[in-house]
Amino acid sequence: MIELKLIKNFPCELLAVDEVGRGPLGGPVVIGAVKVWIEDEACLRALLKFLKPKGIKDSKKLTTEERLKVLRKLGIRELIPYREQGSLDCKGISVSYVTWEMCHETIDRENILAASLRGMREAATFLSLAQKKQTTILIDGHLKLRWGRKKSPWTEIPLVKGDSKSLLIGLASIIAKEKRDSFMRRMHDLYPQYGFDSNYGYPTREHKKAIREFGPCPIHRKTFNGVKECLGVRP
């Protein structure tokens, strides 16, 4: 439980963020963020002890049913809309969470990395109450968040493969993955020719073939290779 090695100053506000959907050719990138107020090391230990047996791990290594099982164990029967705050009762410790989408248009305008980092910053800011030095944020990946000319108000800790190392990042990952996948399944009802219910927008052979045959649909990322070459295609 890497959080115990990283968090040494108490009390603190602890945030964790992850994104899902940087690689697909269509749909949003979705950020999951979680937040908890930690009074002392014993509180952190109790939280991690509660979360550990729930099956939390990198969302990409879990099936849909396994992810839903994790969420049900935590009391989440249905994910709330984007940009609304939810809460979990982890044996008396309150954990807040949110999903934050950056749409295909934002991705095309800003590029996928910038949109992902901005989305993580915005989601964490939305949850944060302290927004000052006693806040620590765990970030999946190797990059810190982008604040423009401002200095980050938080202690930022990037963790490569953080969704496998940190229970809190893993939880954020599962929430984001399930939220994005459910959105893409709904998009399949509108655009069934692309197979969004199985590829979720990722560049499978069948998906790329469908784009070449039918052209991009409104939720495709028009600056991505595999899409931009087919912008003039008409079925």
C-alpha positions in Angstrom: 0.0 0.0 0.0 2.1 2.8 -1.4 0.1 5.5 0.2 1.6 4.7 3.6 5.1 5.3 2.2 4.2 8.5 0.4 2.0 10.3 2.9 3.9 11.4 6.1 2.4 14.7 7.1 -1.0 14.7 8.8 -3.7 15.9 8.8 -4.0 16.2 5.1 -6.4 16.2 2.2 -5.5 13.3 -0.1 -6.6 13.3 -3.8 -6.0 10.7 -6.5 -6.7 11.0 -10.2 -6.5 8.9 -13.3 -7.7 9.2 -16.9 -9.2 6.7 -19.2 -9.5 7.0 -23.0 -6.4 8.7 -24.3 -5.9 6.1 -27.1 -9.3 5.8 -28.7 -10.3 7.4 -32.0 -13.6 8.6 -30.7 -15.4 9.7 -27.6 -14.2 11.7 -24.6 -11.2 11.2 -22.3 -12.7 10.6 -18.8 -11.1 11.5 -15.6 -11.8 9.8 -12.3 -10.9 11.7 -9.1 -11.3 10.7 -5.4 -10.7 12.7 -2.3 -10.4 11.9 1.4 -9.5 13.8 4.5 -6.9 11.9 6.5 -6.5 12.9 10.2 -3.5 10.7 11.0 -1.6 7.6 9.9 -4.1 5.3 11.7 -6.9 6.8 9.6 -5.0 6.2 6.4 -4.3 2.6 7.5 -7.9 2.0 8.3 -9.0 3.3 4.9 -6.6 1.2 3.0 -7.4 -1.9 5.0 -11.1 -1.3 4.1 -10.3 -0.9 0.4 -7.7 -3.6 -0.1 -10.1 -6.7 -0.1 -12.5 -5.0 -2.5 -10.5 -6.1 -5.6 -9.3 -2.7 -6.7 -6.6 -2.8 -9.3 -5.8 -1.2 -12.7 -9.2 -1.0 -14.4 -7.7 -2.3 -17.7 -7.0 -5.6 -16.0 -10.6 -6.0 -14.9 -13.6 -7.1 -17.0 -16.8 -5.0 -16.9 -18.4 -7.4 -14.5 -15.3 -7.3 -12.2 -15.4 -3.5 -12.2 -19.1 -3.4 -11.4 -18.5 -5.9 -8.6 -15.9 -3.7 -7.1 -18.2 -0.7 -7.3 -21.1 -2.6 -5.8 -18.9 -3.7 -2.8 -18.3 0.0 -2.2 -22.0 0.8 -2.4 -22.0 2.3 -5.9 -24.9 0.9 -7.8 -25.0 3.5 -10.5 -22.5 6.1 -11.4 -23.7 9.7 -11.1 -23.6 12.2 -14.0 -20.3 13.8 -15.1 -19.2 16.7 -12.9 -21.4 15.8 -9.9 -19.9 14.8 -6.6 -20.6 11.4 -5.1 -19.6 10.0 -1.8 -18.7 6.6 -0.2 -18.8 5.6 3.4 -15.7 3.5 4.0 -16.3 2.4 7.6 -16.8 5.9 8.9 -14.3 7.5 6.5 -15.9 9.6 3.9 -14.5 9.4 0.3 -15.7 11.8 -2.3 -15.5 11.1 -6.1 -16.3 12.6 -9.4 -16.0 11.8 -13.1 -14.9 14.6 -15.5 -15.2 14.3 -19.3 -13.1 16.2 -21.8 -15.0 15.8 -25.1 -13.7 15.0 -28.5 -13.9 18.6 -29.6 -11.7 19.7 -26.7 -9.3 17.0 -27.5 -9.1 18.1 -31.1 -8.6 21.7 -30.0 -6.1 21.3 -27.3 -4.5 17.9 -28.0 -5.0 14.7 -26.0 -2.3 15.3 -23.4 -3.3 18.9 -22.6 -6.9 17.9 -22.4 -6.2 15.0 -20.1 -4.0 17.0 -17.7 -6.5 19.9 -17.6 -9.3 17.5 -16.9 -7.4 15.9 -14.0 -6.6 19.4 -12.6 -10.2 20.5 -12.9 -11.7 17.3 -11.4 -9.3 17.5 -8.4 -10.0 21.2 -7.9 -13.7 20.5 -7.9 -13.3 18.0 -5.1 -10.7 19.8 -3.1 -11.7 21.8 0.0 -8.2 22.8 1.2 -6.4 23.7 -2.1 -3.3 24.6 -0.2 -0.2 23.0 1.2 -1.8 20.2 3.3 -3.3 18.7 0.0 -1.4 15.9 -1.7 -2.5 14.5 -5.0 -1.5 11.2 -6.5 -1.4 11.3 -10.3 -1.3 8.2 -12.5 1.6 8.7 -15.0 4.9 10.5 -15.0 3.7 14.1 -15.4 2.5 16.7 -13.0 -0.6 18.8 -13.7 -0.4 22.0 -15.7 -1.2 25.3 -13.9 0.0 27.7 -16.6 2.0 30.5 -14.9 0.7 29.6 -11.5 2.5 27.3 -9.1 0.6 24.2 -8.0 -1.0 24.8 -4.6 -0.6 21.1 -3.8 2.1 18.5 -3.3 1.9 16.5 -6.6 3.2 12.9 -6.8 3.1 11.3 -10.2 3.2 7.5 -10.1 4.0 5.5 -13.2 1.5 2.6 -13.3 -0.1 4.3 -10.4 -3.4 2.5 -11.0 -1.6 -0.8 -10.1 0.4 0.6 -7.2 -2.1 2.9 -5.4 -5.6 1.7 -4.2 -6.9 5.3 -4.5 -5.6 5.8 -8.0 -7.0 2.3 -8.9 -10.4 3.3 -7.5 -10.3 6.5 -9.6 -9.4 4.4 -12.6 -12.3 2.0 -12.2 -14.8 4.7 -11.8 -13.5 6.5 -14.9 -13.3 3.3 -17.0 -16.9 2.2 -16.2 -18.3 5.7 -16.8 -16.6 6.0 -20.1 -17.5 2.5 -21.3 -21.2 3.1 -20.4 -21.1 6.3 -22.4 -19.6 4.5 -25.4 -22.2 1.7 -25.2 -24.9 4.4 -25.5 -23.1 5.9 -28.5 -23.3 2.4 -30.1 -27.1 2.8 -30.2 -26.6 6.0 -32.3 -23.7 4.8 -34.4 -23.9 1.0 -34.5 -21.7 0.6 -37.6 -18.5 1.4 -35.6 -18.9 -1.2 -32.9 -18.5 1.2 -30.0 -20.1 -1.4 -27.7 -17.1 -3.7 -28.1 -14.2 -1.5 -29.1 -15.2 1.6 -27.0 -13.6 3.8 -29.6 -10.2 2.1 -29.6 -8.5 1.6 -33.0 -9.3 -2.0 -33.7 -9.0 -3.3 -37.2 -12.8 -3.4 -37.5 -13.2 0.1 -36.2 -10.7 1.6 -38.6 -12.3 -0.3 -41.5 -15.7 1.2 -40.5 -14.3 4.7 -40.5 -12.8 4.2 -44.0 -16.1 2.8 -45.2 -18.6 5.2 -43.5 -16.4 8.2 -42.7 -16.1 9.6 -39.1 -19.2 10.1 -37.0 -19.7 13.3 -34.9 -17.9 11.9 -31.8 -14.7 10.9 -33.7 -11.5 12.8 -32.9 -10.8 14.5 -36.2 -7.2 15.2 -35.5 -6.2 11.6 -34.8 -4.5 9.3 -37.3 -7.0 6.9 -38.7 -9.8 9.5 -38.6 -8.4 12.7 -40.2 -7.6 10.8 -43.5 -11.2 9.9 -43.8 -12.9 13.2 -43.2 -14.2 13.4 -46.7 -15.5 9.9 -46.9 -19.3 9.5 -47.4 -21.1 6.1 -47.1 
